[in-house]
Amino acid sequence: MTALCQYDSLMSYNERPGNAQAAGRRKEKRHQVEIQHYSPLVGMFRELTQALAAANGVAERLLAPEGQTLARWTFLDTLSEGPISVPAVARRLRQTRQSTQRIADILVEEGHLLRLPNPDHRRSPLYACTASGREVLERLPDAVAEWYSFLGTALSLDQIERLTELSRSLRLAAEEFTEARLSREAALTGN
C-alpha cells in the first residue's frame, strides 16, 4: 500500500524553508511525497518511542535508591570490557561526547572510575572501573530484578528474541541509512 502525504518535518535540513542554502531550490513551502508504508512506520516509531520511555522510566525509578541512573549503569557496563576513552564510549552508545564526558566526570567524582593515560591520545584519557565501580555494576542488576522478572512473565521468550532481532534490524538499517546519507553529503560538498 502506498500513501500520499504532505510533510514539513521530513525535509532535509537543506530543503527546509528559511534555510539560506535552499532558497534557490524551494518551489513551495509544503511538499508532496509518496512514501510506501508511511502510516505503519509512524505508528511503529510512536510505539518504540513510548515503549522505550516507559521501560527507561521504570529502570530509572528502580536505580534511584542505588544513587545511580540508567546512563551511569550503561557507561559502567561499557567499561566492563576494559579501559576505554570517552569518545569510544560515546560512539558505542551513540551519544554525544559531551554528555558522555559529563557522566564520566560524575563517576570519577563518586570514585567509581579512574582516569588513566591513553598511549594513543595524550588529550583523551582512558577510563577504568575502580573496585567501587565494579561493586556498583554487580549490584545494579539486583535493583531491576523485579522489573526483569515481570517482563519475563509479560513477554514470552519467543517475543523477547523476536523483539531483539527486530531492534537489531532497525539499528542496522539506521546505521546503513546514516552512512549512505553522509557519503552522499560528502560527495556533494567534495569532502
Disulfide bonds with the S-S distance in Angstrom:
none
